[in-house]
Amino acid sequence: MRGEKRRDFREPEKVKVTVKGTNSNGMSFEEQTQTVDLSAAGLSFYLDTPIFIRTFLSVEIGSNSLVAYIGKIQVLVVRIDTSSRGKQLVAAQFL
């Protein structure tokens, strides 16, 4: 996700998160992962579960020194990078 023009600074930070939503087959899923980076507007993380862009997800954010909000938050998937084998890098915007 480098080389993009963005309005907010993304802080490379690993925070444990639980992601819940609907996968690309329409089935509910829950997956434990961690963030790759965070910003005031969103976050990115890797998922094993296949999903689509423009999917709404529920993300439960664990405690961390950089994260003021701890709890569940709704996000919208705005980008998916599938170049990593077996995983997809998901960029999501806070709602």
Buried (B, 14 or more C-beta within 10 A) or exposed (E): EEEEEEEEEBEEBEBEBBBEBBBEEEEEBEBEBEBBBBBEBBBBBBBEBEBEEEBEBEBBBBEBEEBEEEEEBEBBBBBBEEEEEEBBBBBBBBE
